Amino acid sequence: MIGVGTYKISKNTKKYLNSVIETGRLSYGPFTQKFESKFAFAHDCRFATMTNSGTSSLLLALQALKTKYGWSDGDEVIVPAVTFIATSNIVLQCNMVPVFVDVDPHFYELDPTKIEEKITEKTRCVIPVHLFGSPCDMDPILDIAKINKLRVIEDSCETMFVKYKGRSVGSLGDVGCFSTYVAHILTTGVGGLNTTNDTDLAVRIRSMMNHGRDSIYISIDDDKDKTDDEMKMIIKKRFSFVQMGHSFRVTEMEGAVGLAEFENHDEMMKKRWDNGQFFIEKLESFSDYIQLPQVRPDCGHSFMMFPIVVKNESKEKLVEYLEKNGIETRDMLPLTNQPYYKELLDIKEDDYPVAKWINESGFYIGSHQGISDIEREYIVETFGDYFSKKSIRVDKSCLIILSKLDELEDSVIFSGLWDSLSGRSLDDVIVADASTHARVENFFQDLGVNVIHRPGAQKGELLLQAVESTDCENIIVMGIDGTEVIDDIDKILIKLRQGTELVIASRFMMGGERDILRPYSFHSVGNRFFTGILNVLYGRNITDCNNIFRGFKKHAIHKMSLVEKGYSIMFEMTLKSVKYGLKVSEIPTRERRELIRRKKQNRFLSAIKFTTMILKNILKPELSKKRKKEMAYEAQ
C-alpha cells in the first residue's frame, strides 16, 4: 500500500533519542527548546511553543485570545466549511459559536468574498485554514479582519515552510497553529506548535498548556542560576495557577524527534514539491475527469498531500479502484455533513455548495518524500488504467430527440429545430424515431443526424436504446414537435454539469408557462396531482413530474432500472429519482404547443399507470444502503 504519509528514523533521530534516555531528562528540555527556536525562526516568528497536538495548539490560541480580549461565551468565530473537525471543535470547547463560510472551488480554502456576509456584532475571530500544503489567500482575509476588528488564528496544521507572497505561514495572523502528528510534514508521533510575535500571547499559551501555572515557573530549568530573591519568588509561585489551563505538554522525546526532522526539512520539502509537480504534469491528461491542485500565484506549496476532486460524478468508484490497487486515499476533510454537527448545530449541507461538492467528490493521495520514483509512476499508470476503462465521457453532452415523423409538417419543424441547434455545446445528437415511413432514415441522414429507427416502438423503449447508444454522461431529451424552448437546453446543461442527476423543465414552477387553449377544465390536473403525491411521499418540492423535456445523468438512469416502455417512463424516472434520493432540480420552461384532445385523453388514461407505479413503490421495501452503494458503483 502506497500510504498518504511516511516516517523514516534518521541517524540523528536515534542519536538524539539515545541522548534523552541517557540523561534521564524526559520533561521539557534542551531538545524541545532548540526545536521551538528553530521552528519559530523558520516561520518568521519570535516565539514557538510545542504542545501535544495541533488540536491543542488551536484550542490554546483561541483560549488565549479570548482571555486577552475579554470575549464572552456565545461570541462567534468564522471557520471554513472544509477543514478537519478539530478547527471547529475547539470553538465549541471554548464556549463560542463556529460560523461556517463556504470555500474557494479551486484551492478549497476560506473564500474571502463570502466572509463579510457572515460577520455579526458577535463575531470576534476568523480561522483561515492552510489546507493540503497550500496557503490561504491571506491579504483580503487580513483586510476584512482589520476593518471589522477581528483577530486571526492561522490553522496551518497541514502547511509548513511555505511563503505567502514572501511571508511565512504562521506569522500572518495573531497566532499560527501547526501539527506534527503522524502523516504530517514534520512527524513527531504526537505534537503541535503555536507560533506568534506577540509576547503576551506567547506567555499565556505556555502557561495554559501547563495547567495555567504562573509563567515564572514552567520548566525545571526556570530555577537555575537565580539570585536568592528570585528563588524566593519562584518558590512562592511554583504552585500558583493564574488561569484555566490544560496538560498539553510533550516529553523531551517528541522534541528530540522534532529537532532531527527539522534538520532534514529542506530535502523533505524539495521532494514533496517534486512529487506534487510530477503528479500535476502526468495527471493533466485526465483533467476532463478530475480537478488537480493548483499553486497560488506568488506562493509556495508543501504538498502535505495531493488533493483531487472528481468532476461531474461521485468519487466512490475511482477511490475504490485506487484502494484495490494499493494506493491509499482519504476524504478531503468533510465537515458540513458530519452527523454530530447536523444534530448539534443544525447545519444544512446545501448551504455550502462548494463544500458539498468536495465532500461528495474530493479525496487525496500521498505526495510525501517517501514515495519512490517507481511508486509515483505506478500511481499515474493506475489512474490511466482506470480512465481508459471508462466508457462514459463525463464531460460530454448528448441531445436525444424522440420522434414519430408521420406528418409532413413535422419534418419542417425538425429542419428548423436542427438549424437552431448549431453552435450549442452538444457532442452528440440522436433522433430516436418510431415512424413507419421508410423515408425517415434518409431524411435524418441527409441532415447529418444520428438516427435510431424502430417503427412502432414506444417512447420508453426508444429512449433507453438511445441512452445506451451514446457514451456521453449528460443527456437531454425532448420531442420533435416544436413544443420546447431551445434556449432551455443550455439551462439544463448547466444544472447537469454542476452535478444534478435529473433536471426537469417544469411548466408549473414560478417562471414557467403552458401556452395552450383550455377547452377542458381538467388540463394539467393529473400532472399536478401525481406530482403532489410524490412530494408528500418523499418530502420533495418538485412541480412537474411528467414533462418529456428534461436532462439526466447516464449513471442515474442505470441506478433507476427503468421498466416502463411508453410515455409513462418520464413519470417513472421522476418517481425513482425522488425515492432513491438522487439530486433532482427544475428549471422553468414554456410549453408552446396546443395539445389535441386525443393526447389529452391518452394522458388522462395514463393516470391508472401512474397510480399503479406509486402503489408498487410504496409497497416495495426501500433499497438497503448497501444495495444503493452497489447500484451506484455498477452504474458508474
KAGI-V786607 format. One record per residue. N is the residue number from 1. SS is DSSP state (@ for helix, = for strand, . for the rest). Layout:
n:N ss:SS
n:N ss:SS
This chain:
n:1 ss:.
n:2 ss:=
n:3 ss:.
n:4 ss:.
n:5 ss:.
n:6 ss:.
n:7 ss:.
n:8 ss:.
n:9 ss:.
n:10 ss:.
n:11 ss:@
n:12 ss:@
n:13 ss:@
n:14 ss:@
n:15 ss:@
n:16 ss:@
n:17 ss:@
n:18 ss:@
n:19 ss:@
n:20 ss:@
n:21 ss:@
n:22 ss:@
n:23 ss:@
n:24 ss:.
n:25 ss:.
n:26 ss:.
n:27 ss:.
n:28 ss:.
n:29 ss:.
n:30 ss:@
n:31 ss:@
n:32 ss:@
n:33 ss:@
n:34 ss:@
n:35 ss:@
n:36 ss:@
n:37 ss:@
n:38 ss:@
n:39 ss:@
n:40 ss:@
n:41 ss:@
n:42 ss:@
n:43 ss:.
n:44 ss:.
n:45 ss:.
n:46 ss:.
n:47 ss:=
n:48 ss:=
n:49 ss:=
n:50 ss:=
n:51 ss:=
n:52 ss:.
n:53 ss:=
n:54 ss:@
n:55 ss:@
n:56 ss:@
n:57 ss:@
n:58 ss:@
n:59 ss:@
n:60 ss:@
n:61 ss:@
n:62 ss:@
n:63 ss:@
n:64 ss:@
n:65 ss:@
n:66 ss:@
n:67 ss:@
n:68 ss:@
n:69 ss:@
n:70 ss:.
n:71 ss:.
n:72 ss:.
n:73 ss:.
n:74 ss:.
n:75 ss:.
n:76 ss:=
n:77 ss:=
n:78 ss:=
n:79 ss:=
n:80 ss:=
n:81 ss:.
n:82 ss:.
n:83 ss:.
n:84 ss:.
n:85 ss:.
n:86 ss:@
n:87 ss:@
n:88 ss:@
n:89 ss:@
n:90 ss:@
n:91 ss:@
n:92 ss:@
n:93 ss:@
n:94 ss:.
n:95 ss:.
n:96 ss:.
n:97 ss:=
n:98 ss:=
n:99 ss:=
n:100 ss:=
n:101 ss:=
n:102 ss:.
n:103 ss:=
n:104 ss:.
n:105 ss:.
n:106 ss:.
n:107 ss:.
n:108 ss:.
n:109 ss:.
n:110 ss:=
n:111 ss:.
n:112 ss:@
n:113 ss:@
n:114 ss:@
n:115 ss:.
n:116 ss:@
n:117 ss:@
n:118 ss:@
n:119 ss:.
n:120 ss:.
n:121 ss:.
n:122 ss:.
n:123 ss:=
n:124 ss:=
n:125 ss:=
n:126 ss:=
n:127 ss:=
n:128 ss:.
n:129 ss:=
n:130 ss:.
n:131 ss:.
n:132 ss:.
n:133 ss:.
n:134 ss:=
n:135 ss:.
n:136 ss:.
n:137 ss:.
n:138 ss:@
n:139 ss:@
n:140 ss:@
n:141 ss:@
n:142 ss:@
n:143 ss:@
n:144 ss:@
n:145 ss:@
n:146 ss:@
n:147 ss:@
n:148 ss:.
n:149 ss:.
n:150 ss:.
n:151 ss:=
n:152 ss:=
n:153 ss:=
n:154 ss:=
n:155 ss:=
n:156 ss:.
n:157 ss:.
n:158 ss:.
n:159 ss:.
n:160 ss:.
n:161 ss:.
n:162 ss:.
n:163 ss:=
n:164 ss:=
n:165 ss:.
n:166 ss:.
n:167 ss:=
n:168 ss:=
n:169 ss:.
n:170 ss:.
n:171 ss:.
n:172 ss:.
n:173 ss:.
n:174 ss:.
n:175 ss:=
n:176 ss:=
n:177 ss:=
n:178 ss:=
n:179 ss:=
n:180 ss:.
n:181 ss:=
n:182 ss:.
n:183 ss:.
n:184 ss:.
n:185 ss:.
n:186 ss:.
n:187 ss:.
n:188 ss:.
n:189 ss:=
n:190 ss:.
n:191 ss:=
n:192 ss:=
n:193 ss:=
n:194 ss:=
n:195 ss:=
n:196 ss:=
n:197 ss:.
n:198 ss:.
n:199 ss:@
n:200 ss:@
n:201 ss:@
n:202 ss:@
n:203 ss:@
n:204 ss:@
n:205 ss:@
n:206 ss:@
n:207 ss:@
n:208 ss:@
n:209 ss:.
n:210 ss:=
n:211 ss:.
n:212 ss:.
n:213 ss:=
n:214 ss:.
n:215 ss:.
n:216 ss:.
n:217 ss:.
n:218 ss:.
n:219 ss:.
n:220 ss:@
n:221 ss:@
n:222 ss:@
n:223 ss:@
n:224 ss:.
n:225 ss:.
n:226 ss:.
n:227 ss:.
n:228 ss:@
n:229 ss:@
n:230 ss:@
n:231 ss:@
n:232 ss:@
n:233 ss:@
n:234 ss:@
n:235 ss:@
n:236 ss:@
n:237 ss:@
n:238 ss:.
n:239 ss:.
n:240 ss:.
n:241 ss:=
n:242 ss:.
n:243 ss:.
n:244 ss:.
n:245 ss:.
n:246 ss:.
n:247 ss:=
n:248 ss:.
n:249 ss:.
n:250 ss:.
n:251 ss:.
n:252 ss:@
n:253 ss:@
n:254 ss:@
n:255 ss:@
n:256 ss:@
n:257 ss:@
n:258 ss:@
n:259 ss:@
n:260 ss:@
n:261 ss:@
n:262 ss:@
n:263 ss:.
n:264 ss:.
n:265 ss:@
n:266 ss:@
n:267 ss:@
n:268 ss:@
n:269 ss:@
n:270 ss:@
n:271 ss:@
n:272 ss:@
n:273 ss:@
n:274 ss:@
n:275 ss:@
n:276 ss:@
n:277 ss:@
n:278 ss:@
n:279 ss:@
n:280 ss:@
n:281 ss:@
n:282 ss:@
n:283 ss:@
n:284 ss:@
n:285 ss:@
n:286 ss:@
n:287 ss:.
n:288 ss:.
n:289 ss:.
n:290 ss:=
n:291 ss:=
n:292 ss:=
n:293 ss:.
n:294 ss:.
n:295 ss:.
n:296 ss:.
n:297 ss:.
n:298 ss:.
n:299 ss:=
n:300 ss:.
n:301 ss:=
n:302 ss:.
n:303 ss:.
n:304 ss:.
n:305 ss:.
n:306 ss:=
n:307 ss:=
n:308 ss:=
n:309 ss:=
n:310 ss:=
n:311 ss:.
n:312 ss:.
n:313 ss:.
n:314 ss:.
n:315 ss:.
n:316 ss:@
n:317 ss:@
n:318 ss:@
n:319 ss:@
n:320 ss:@
n:321 ss:@
n:322 ss:@
n:323 ss:@
n:324 ss:@
n:325 ss:.
n:326 ss:.
n:327 ss:=
n:328 ss:.
n:329 ss:.
n:330 ss:=
n:331 ss:=
n:332 ss:.
n:333 ss:.
n:334 ss:.
n:335 ss:.
n:336 ss:.
n:337 ss:.
n:338 ss:.
n:339 ss:@
n:340 ss:@
n:341 ss:@
n:342 ss:@
n:343 ss:@
n:344 ss:@
n:345 ss:@
n:346 ss:.
n:347 ss:.
n:348 ss:.
n:349 ss:@
n:350 ss:@
n:351 ss:@
n:352 ss:.
n:353 ss:@
n:354 ss:@
n:355 ss:@
n:356 ss:@
n:357 ss:@
n:358 ss:@
n:359 ss:@
n:360 ss:@
n:361 ss:@
n:362 ss:=
n:363 ss:=
n:364 ss:=
n:365 ss:=
n:366 ss:.
n:367 ss:.
n:368 ss:.
n:369 ss:.
n:370 ss:.
n:371 ss:.
n:372 ss:.
n:373 ss:@
n:374 ss:@
n:375 ss:@
n:376 ss:@
n:377 ss:@
n:378 ss:@
n:379 ss:@
n:380 ss:@
n:381 ss:@
n:382 ss:@
n:383 ss:@
n:384 ss:@
n:385 ss:@
n:386 ss:@
n:387 ss:@
n:388 ss:@
n:389 ss:.
n:390 ss:.
n:391 ss:.
n:392 ss:.
n:393 ss:=
n:394 ss:=
n:395 ss:=
n:396 ss:=
n:397 ss:=
n:398 ss:=
n:399 ss:=
n:400 ss:=
n:401 ss:=
n:402 ss:=
n:403 ss:=
n:404 ss:.
n:405 ss:.
n:406 ss:.
n:407 ss:.
n:408 ss:@
n:409 ss:@
n:410 ss:@
n:411 ss:@
n:412 ss:@
n:413 ss:@
n:414 ss:@
n:415 ss:@
n:416 ss:@
n:417 ss:@
n:418 ss:@
n:419 ss:@
n:420 ss:@
n:421 ss:@
n:422 ss:.
n:423 ss:.
n:424 ss:.
n:425 ss:.
n:426 ss:.
n:427 ss:.
n:428 ss:=
n:429 ss:=
n:430 ss:=
n:431 ss:=
n:432 ss:=
n:433 ss:=
n:434 ss:.
n:435 ss:.
n:436 ss:.
n:437 ss:.
n:438 ss:.
n:439 ss:.
n:440 ss:@
n:441 ss:@
n:442 ss:@
n:443 ss:@
n:444 ss:@
n:445 ss:@
n:446 ss:@
n:447 ss:.
n:448 ss:.
n:449 ss:.
n:450 ss:=
n:451 ss:=
n:452 ss:=
n:453 ss:=
n:454 ss:.
n:455 ss:.
n:456 ss:.
n:457 ss:.
n:458 ss:.
n:459 ss:@
n:460 ss:@
n:461 ss:@
n:462 ss:@
n:463 ss:@
n:464 ss:@
n:465 ss:@
n:466 ss:@
n:467 ss:@
n:468 ss:@
n:469 ss:@
n:470 ss:.
n:471 ss:.
n:472 ss:=
n:473 ss:=
n:474 ss:=
n:475 ss:=
n:476 ss:=
n:477 ss:=
n:478 ss:=
n:479 ss:=
n:480 ss:.
n:481 ss:.
n:482 ss:.
n:483 ss:.
n:484 ss:.
n:485 ss:.
n:486 ss:.
n:487 ss:.
n:488 ss:@
n:489 ss:@
n:490 ss:@
n:491 ss:@
n:492 ss:@
n:493 ss:@
n:494 ss:@
n:495 ss:@
n:496 ss:@
n:497 ss:@
n:498 ss:.
n:499 ss:.
n:500 ss:.
n:501 ss:.
n:502 ss:=
n:503 ss:=
n:504 ss:=
n:505 ss:=
n:506 ss:=
n:507 ss:.
n:508 ss:.
n:509 ss:.
n:510 ss:.
n:511 ss:.
n:512 ss:.
n:513 ss:=
n:514 ss:=
n:515 ss:.
n:516 ss:.
n:517 ss:.
n:518 ss:.
n:519 ss:.
n:520 ss:.
n:521 ss:.
n:522 ss:.
n:523 ss:.
n:524 ss:.
n:525 ss:@
n:526 ss:@
n:527 ss:@
n:528 ss:@
n:529 ss:@
n:530 ss:@
n:531 ss:@
n:532 ss:@
n:533 ss:@
n:534 ss:@
n:535 ss:@
n:536 ss:@
n:537 ss:@
n:538 ss:@
n:539 ss:.
n:540 ss:.
n:541 ss:.
n:542 ss:.
n:543 ss:.
n:544 ss:.
n:545 ss:.
n:546 ss:.
n:547 ss:.
n:548 ss:.
n:549 ss:.
n:550 ss:=
n:551 ss:=
n:552 ss:=
n:553 ss:=
n:554 ss:@
n:555 ss:@
n:556 ss:@
n:557 ss:@
n:558 ss:@
n:559 ss:@
n:560 ss:@
n:561 ss:.
n:562 ss:.
n:563 ss:.
n:564 ss:.
n:565 ss:.
n:566 ss:.
n:567 ss:.
n:568 ss:.
n:569 ss:@
n:570 ss:@
n:571 ss:@
n:572 ss:@
n:573 ss:@
n:574 ss:@
n:575 ss:@
n:576 ss:@
n:577 ss:@
n:578 ss:@
n:579 ss:@
n:580 ss:.
n:581 ss:.
n:582 ss:.
n:583 ss:.
n:584 ss:=
n:585 ss:=
n:586 ss:=
n:587 ss:=
n:588 ss:=
n:589 ss:.
n:590 ss:=
n:591 ss:=
n:592 ss:.
n:593 ss:.
n:594 ss:.
n:595 ss:.
n:596 ss:.
n:597 ss:@
n:598 ss:@
n:599 ss:@
n:600 ss:@
n:601 ss:@
n:602 ss:@
n:603 ss:@
n:604 ss:@
n:605 ss:@
n:606 ss:@
n:607 ss:@
n:608 ss:@
n:609 ss:@
n:610 ss:@
n:611 ss:@
n:612 ss:@
n:613 ss:@
n:614 ss:@
n:615 ss:@
n:616 ss:@
n:617 ss:@
n:618 ss:@
n:619 ss:@
n:620 ss:.
n:621 ss:.
n:622 ss:.
n:623 ss:.
n:624 ss:.
n:625 ss:@
n:626 ss:@
n:627 ss:@
n:628 ss:@
n:629 ss:@
n:630 ss:@
n:631 ss:@
n:632 ss:@
n:633 ss:@
n:634 ss:@
n:635 ss:@
n:636 ss:.
